[in-house]
Amino acid sequence: NCKCLLSVPGPCEPEDLIDGIIFAANYLGSTQLLSERNPSKNIRMMQAQEAVSRVKTSEGDSQALTEVDLFISTQRIKVLNADTQETMMDHALRTISYIADIGNIVVLMARRRMPRSASQDCIETTPGAQEGKKQYKMICHVFESEDAQLIAQSIGQAFSVAYQEFLRANGINPEDLSQKEYSDIINTQEMYNDDLIHFSNSENCKELQLEKQKGEILGVVIVESGWGSILPTVILANMMNGGPAARSGKLSIGDQIMSINGTSLVGLPLATCQGIIKGLKNQTQVKLNIVSCPPVTTVLIKRPDLKYQLGFSVQNGIICSLMRGGIAERGGVRVGHRIIEINGQSVVATAHEKIVQALSNSVGEIHMKTMPAAMFRLLTGQETPLYI
């Protein structure tokens, strides 16, 4: 009864990732970092570089490298001593927060287990600090391998295959994710945040067929939906006048693209999604699964009193970190989005300090309008659209 897995872009056969694949690597060491609960990608990358420099300084030149087998599957990532095959580390895939490849180095960042009582593993930066200021322990393992990029891509692919398996386990064939089943699955799972009303309304989920000439590009610009999105995928940010996407009249700026020709884009890096779209050049028909979303996200944060932290941070109008479970997340705040309006007032040309001040002093219902920062730059002409 095992149906063929959908094609998930990446270096491996999806079936192999279910059983697990092994890469050879040298283990250089591990270090522990303190981190906010949900930092931005830029901060994650800086943390990865910090981990590499710490491990490299501590190891010295004389130390013999430990040769290891890196086992990657849709369930877990294990590190085995290549000689003895003894397990040195074992992390459930869902505990991995970030994978970085820097040259021939791979950094694997995993969350430490947090007891329910929230524990010794959580260190407050200041006495009596609120939830958002808490810092969590991240364990960072550093490896060296000629296949560094391949390893990072394979782990990314394992997440995508795991998502499909999760759908299958709940009785859904990802190839024909019908709107009703799609809505039901989302309604019954706690895996995603609570603000799923839009995604679970089947009227917003559409399957479209676009016609195009052979050799013609689709004529779109896509951007990331924002770190911490319900279903991380790409958003249609621009369409080329007279291009197939615009001609169809079926797409709108802001639409989230869930799959193209049966390939799920959920959880894939932006560059991979762009590659998939570029690969459609010789096709004459393109099947898209989209969720219609307005380009501007309306956020409503309910803050009963100033003593309640908003639970997100802003840099030059862009949301750069978000506290899980805080009032901002519940209100629909997304990392990587640009704030356009606060309580009906445009903040597009407002200085950083004034935005922070406006937010810090707001109480009651805080209404905000936001959109992905990359889309904002395109729409305001700060960036030239590169159509694919």
C-alpha positions in Angstrom: 0.0 0.0 0.0 3.1 2.3 -0.1 2.5 4.8 -2.8 5.5 6.4 -4.5 6.8 9.4 -2.6 6.4 12.8 -4.2 9.5 14.2 -5.7 11.1 16.2 -2.9 14.0 18.2 -4.4 17.4 17.3 -2.8 20.4 15.0 -3.3 18.7 11.8 -2.0 16.0 9.4 -3.0 13.1 10.2 -0.5 12.7 6.4 0.2 16.4 6.3 1.3 15.8 9.1 3.8 13.0 7.0 5.4 15.5 4.1 6.0 18.4 6.5 6.6 21.6 7.4 4.8 25.1 7.7 6.0 27.8 10.3 5.2 31.4 10.1 6.3 32.7 13.1 8.3 35.2 14.2 10.9 33.8 15.3 14.2 35.6 18.4 15.4 33.7 19.0 18.6 30.6 20.5 20.2 29.9 23.7 22.1 26.9 25.1 23.9 25.4 28.5 23.1 22.7 30.6 24.7 20.1 31.7 22.3 16.7 33.3 22.2 13.9 30.8 21.6 13.2 31.8 18.0 16.1 33.9 16.5 16.2 35.1 12.9 18.1 33.2 10.2 20.9 35.8 10.2 21.4 35.3 14.0 21.4 31.5 13.5 24.1 31.8 10.9 26.2 34.0 13.3 25.7 31.5 16.0 26.9 28.7 13.7 30.0 30.7 12.9 30.6 31.4 16.6 30.3 27.6 17.3 32.9 26.9 14.6 35.4 29.5 15.9 35.0 28.2 19.5 35.5 24.5 18.5 38.5 25.4 16.2 40.2 27.4 18.9 39.8 24.7 21.5 40.9 21.8 19.4 44.5 22.8 18.7 46.5 21.3 15.8 47.8 18.2 17.5 44.4 16.6 18.3 43.5 13.6 16.2 40.2 14.0 14.3 37.4 11.5 15.2 36.1 9.9 12.0 32.4 9.5 12.2 29.4 8.2 10.3 26.6 10.7 10.1 23.3 8.9 9.9 20.4 11.0 8.6 16.8 9.9 8.4 13.3 11.4 8.5 13.2 10.3 12.2 16.6 11.2 13.6 20.2 12.3 13.1 22.8 10.0 14.7 26.5 10.3 15.0 28.4 7.0 15.1 32.1 6.4 15.7 33.3 5.1 12.4 35.6 2.5 14.0 33.5 1.1 16.8 30.0 2.1 15.4 29.3 3.3 18.9 26.5 6.0 19.0 28.1 9.3 20.1 25.0 11.4 19.6 21.3 10.8 18.8 18.9 13.7 18.1 15.3 13.4 17.0 14.9 15.3 13.7 12.3 17.6 15.2 14.8 18.9 17.8 17.2 20.2 15.1 16.7 23.9 14.8 19.3 24.8 12.2 21.8 23.3 9.9 24.6 25.5 8.4 27.2 24.6 5.8 30.2 26.9 5.8 32.8 25.7 3.2 33.6 22.1 4.2 32.1 22.6 7.7 28.7 21.5 8.8 27.2 22.9 12.0 24.2 21.0 13.5 22.2 23.0 16.1 19.9 21.2 18.4 17.6 22.3 21.2 18.3 21.0 24.6 15.5 19.0 26.2 13.4 21.3 28.3 11.6 19.9 31.3 8.0 21.1 31.7 9.0 23.2 34.7 11.3 25.2 32.4 14.3 24.3 34.2 18.0 24.9 34.7 18.3 24.8 30.9 16.7 28.2 30.7 18.7 31.1 31.9 17.3 34.5 32.4 19.4 37.4 31.2 18.3 39.7 34.0 16.7 38.9 37.4 12.9 38.8 37.1 13.1 38.9 33.3 10.0 38.1 31.3 9.6 35.1 29.1 10.9 36.8 26.0 14.2 37.7 27.6 14.9 34.1 28.6 17.8 32.4 26.9 17.9 28.7 26.0 20.8 26.3 25.7 21.5 25.2 22.1 24.0 22.4 21.6 26.1 22.9 18.4 28.0 20.0 16.9 30.7 20.8 14.3 31.8 18.4 11.6 34.1 18.6 8.6 33.3 16.9 5.4 33.9 17.3 1.6 30.1 16.6 1.4 29.2 19.5 3.8 26.7 21.1 1.4 25.3 17.7 0.5 24.8 16.9 4.1 23.0 20.2 4.9 20.8 19.7 1.8 20.0 16.1 2.8 18.9 17.1 6.3 16.7 19.9 4.7 15.2 17.2 2.4 14.6 14.9 5.4 12.4 17.6 6.9 10.3 17.8 3.7 10.0 14.0 3.4 9.1 13.8 7.1 6.3 16.4 6.5 4.9 14.2 3.7 5.1 11.1 5.9 3.3 13.1 8.6 0.5 13.7 6.1 0.4 10.1 5.0 0.3 8.9 8.6 -2.9 11.0 8.9 -4.4 9.4 5.8 -3.6 12.0 3.3 -1.8 11.4 0.0 0.3 14.6 -0.6 -0.2 14.2 -4.3 -3.9 14.9 -4.1 -4.1 17.1 -1.0 -7.8 17.8 -1.5 -9.0 21.0 0.2 -11.2 19.3 2.7 -8.6 16.8 3.8 -6.0 19.6 3.9 -8.4 21.6 6.1 -9.2 18.7 8.4 -5.5 17.7 8.9 -4.6 21.2 9.9 -7.6 21.5 12.2 -6.6 18.3 14.1 -2.9 18.8 14.5 -1.2 20.8 17.2 2.0 20.8 15.2 1.2 24.3 13.8 0.2 27.5 15.6 -3.3 28.2 16.6 -3.9 31.0 14.0 -4.8 28.6 11.2 -8.3 29.7 10.4 -7.2 31.2 7.1 -5.3 28.1 6.0 -7.9 25.7 7.1 -10.7 27.4 5.2 -11.0 25.3 2.1 -12.3 28.3 0.1 -8.8 29.8 0.3 -7.1 26.6 -1.0 -7.0 26.4 -4.8 -5.6 24.2 -7.5 -4.8 26.1 -10.6 -3.7 25.1 -14.1 -1.6 27.7 -16.0 -0.9 27.5 -19.8 2.4 28.8 -21.2 4.6 28.6 -24.3 7.5 26.2 -24.4 10.7 28.1 -23.5 8.7 30.9 -21.8 9.4 31.7 -18.1 6.5 31.7 -15.6 7.2 35.4 -15.0 7.0 35.6 -11.2 9.1 36.8 -8.2 8.8 34.7 -5.1 9.9 35.5 -1.5 10.0 33.6 1.8 6.8 33.6 3.9 8.7 34.5 7.0 10.6 32.6 9.7 8.1 31.0 12.1 5.3 30.9 9.5 2.5 28.3 10.0 3.6 26.4 6.9 6.9 27.9 5.7 6.6 28.2 2.0 7.0 30.9 -0.7 4.8 33.9 -1.5 4.1 35.4 -4.9 5.6 38.9 -4.6 5.4 40.2 -8.2 4.3 39.1 -11.7 5.7 40.2 -15.1 3.3 42.1 -17.3 2.1 39.8 -20.1 3.9 36.7 -18.5 2.0 33.4 -18.2 1.3 34.0 -14.4 -0.2 37.5 -15.0 -2.0 36.4 -18.2 -3.9 33.6 -16.4 -5.7 36.1 -14.2 -5.8 33.3 -11.6 -3.0 34.5 -9.3 -2.7 37.4 -6.9 0.3 39.1 -5.1 0.4 37.5 -1.7 -0.7 34.0 -2.7 1.3 31.3 -0.9 2.5 28.5 -3.3 2.2 25.1 -1.6 3.2 22.9 -4.5 4.1 23.0 -8.2 3.4 20.0 -10.5 3.0 17.8 -7.5 6.3 18.9 -5.8 5.7 20.3 -2.3 7.5 23.6 -1.6 6.7 23.5 2.1 9.9 23.9 4.2 12.2 24.2 1.2 14.8 27.0 1.0 14.0 29.9 -1.3 16.8 29.1 -3.7 15.4 25.5 -4.1 11.9 26.8 -4.8 13.3 29.3 -7.4 15.2 26.4 -9.0 12.0 24.4 -9.3 10.2 27.3 -11.0 13.1 27.9 -13.4 12.9 24.2 -14.3 9.4 24.7 -15.7 10.7 26.6 -18.7 10.0 23.9 -21.3 6.6 22.9 -19.8 3.4 24.1 -21.5 1.2 23.4 -18.5 1.9 24.1 -14.8 -0.3 22.9 -11.9 -0.1 25.0 -8.8 -1.6 24.4 -5.3 -2.0 27.8 -3.7 -3.5 29.3 -0.6 -4.9 32.8 -1.4 -3.5 35.3 1.1 -3.7 39.1 1.1 -0.2 40.6 0.5 -0.5 42.5 3.7 -0.9 40.6 7.0 -3.2 42.1 9.5 -1.9 41.5 13.0 -3.9 42.0 16.2 -2.0 41.9 19.5 -4.0 42.0 22.7 -2.0 43.5 25.5 -4.0 44.1 28.7 -1.2 46.0 30.5 2.3 47.5 29.8 3.8 44.9 32.2 3.1 42.2 29.5 5.9 41.9 27.1 5.0 42.0 23.4 7.3 39.1 22.7 9.1 40.2 19.5 11.9 42.5 18.5 12.2 45.0 15.6 15.2 46.3 13.7 14.6 49.2 11.2 11.0 48.3 11.0 11.6 44.6 10.3 10.6 41.9 12.8 13.7 40.0 13.6 12.8 37.6 16.5 9.6 36.3 18.0 8.8 34.6 21.3 7.0 31.3 20.9 3.6 31.3 22.6 3.7 35.0 23.3 0.9 37.5 22.6 2.6 38.7 19.4 2.8 35.2 18.0 -0.8 34.6 18.8 -1.7 37.9 17.1 0.0 36.8 13.8 3.4 38.4 14.0 5.9 36.9 11.5 9.7 37.1 11.5 11.1 38.7 8.4 8.0 40.9 7.9 8.2 44.7 7.6 5.8 46.7 9.8 3.8 49.1 7.5 1.2 50.4 9.9 0.7 50.6 13.7 -2.8 51.5 14.9 -3.8 53.1 11.6 -0.6 55.2 11.3 1.9 54.5 8.5 5.4 53.8 9.8 7.0 53.2 6.4 9.3 56.3 6.7 9.5 56.3 10.5 12.8 56.1 12.4 13.6 52.8 14.3 13.5 54.5 17.7 10.0 55.9 17.1 8.6 52.5 16.0 10.0 50.9 19.1 8.6 53.7 21.3 5.1 53.4 19.6 5.1 49.7 20.3 6.5 49.9 23.8 3.8 52.4 24.9 0.9 50.7 23.2 -1.6 48.9 25.3 -5.0 47.3 24.7 -5.6 46.1 21.1 -2.6 46.8 18.9 -3.4 46.7 15.2 -0.5 46.3 12.8 -0.1 45.7 9.1 3.0 43.8 7.9 4.3 42.2 4.8 7.4 40.2 3.9 10.4 42.7 3.9 11.5 41.4 0.4 8.1 42.0 -1.0 8.0 45.5 0.5 11.4 46.4 -1.2 10.0 45.2 -4.5 6.7 47.1 -4.2 8.5 50.3 -3.2 11.0 50.1 -6.0 14.0 49.6 -3.7 14.7 46.4 -5.5 14.4 45.5 -9.2 12.3 42.4 -9.7 14.2 39.4 -11.2 11.5 37.4 -12.9 11.8 33.6 -13.1 
